[in-house]
Amino acid sequence: MATKPPTEARHIGSDAPKEPTSNDDPLSSSIALIDLLGKSGLILAPAMPEKLLIESVARKHNITIDQAMGAYRTIAGFGEKDIH
C-alpha cells in the first residue's frame, strides 16, 4: 500500500552540504574527513599499490617495474625507506 507524503512536506533539495557535517559517530566523521581531504586537493592511496597497477604504468611509460615503483614511492613520500 503506497502512502502519500504529508501535505506540509517541503522539498529541501538533494544537494550535498557545502561543509561536511559530523554526527559524532565514527562513520560520519570518516566520511566528513575524506570529503574535506578531497576538497583540499589531497587523495588517499595505498602504501603498497597493486602489482598490476605498477606493471601497467611501467608498460605505458616504457620504464622498468622498479622505476615505476620508485616513482610511486617517491610521490607517496616513502622514498628509499622500507614500507613494511
C-alpha positions in Angstrom: 0.0 0.0 0.0 1.5 3.3 -1.1 1.3 6.3 1.2 1.2 10.0 0.2 3.7 12.5 1.6 2.3 14.9 4.2 0.8 18.0 2.6 3.1 20.3 4.6 6.2 18.5 3.3 8.7 20.8 1.6 11.3 19.9 -0.9 14.7 20.8 0.6 16.8 19.7 -2.4 19.3 16.9 -2.8 22.5 19.0 -2.9 25.2 17.9 -0.6 26.1 20.3 2.2 28.9 22.8 1.4 30.7 21.9 4.5 30.8 18.3 5.8 28.9 17.7 9.0 29.6 15.1 11.6 27.1 13.4 13.8 29.8 12.3 16.3 29.7 8.8 15.0 32.8 7.2 13.5 31.3 6.6 10.0 30.1 10.2 9.7 33.4 11.6 10.9 35.3 9.4 8.5 33.2 10.4 5.5 33.5 14.1 6.5 37.3 13.8 6.7 37.5 12.1 3.3 35.3 14.8 1.9 37.5 17.5 3.4 40.6 15.9 2.1 39.2 15.8 -1.4 38.2 19.5 -1.2 41.8 20.2 -0.2 43.2 18.5 -3.3 44.5 15.5 -1.4 43.8 11.9 -2.1 44.2 8.6 -0.2 46.3 6.0 -1.8 47.6 2.6 -0.7 51.1 2.4 0.8 51.7 -0.6 -1.5 50.0 -0.4 -4.8 48.6 -3.5 -6.6 51.3 -5.2 -8.8 49.0 -4.8 -11.8 49.0 -1.0 -11.4 52.7 -0.8 -11.3 53.1 -3.1 -14.3 50.7 -1.1 -16.4 52.4 2.2 -15.5 55.7 0.7 -16.4 54.4 -0.5 -19.8 52.6 2.7 -20.6 55.7 4.9 -19.9 58.2 2.4 -21.2 60.1 2.1 -17.9 61.0 -0.8 -15.7 58.8 -2.0 -12.9 61.4 -0.9 -10.4 61.4 2.6 -11.9 57.6 2.7 -11.7 57.6 1.5 -8.1 60.4 4.0 -7.3 58.3 6.9 -8.7 55.2 5.8 -6.8 57.2 5.5 -3.5 58.7 8.9 -4.1 55.3 10.5 -4.8 53.8 8.8 -1.7 56.6 10.1 0.4 58.3 6.8 1.2 61.5 7.3 -0.9 64.0 4.7 -0.1 62.5 3.7 3.2 61.0 0.2 3.6 57.2 0.5 3.8 56.8 -2.6 6.0 
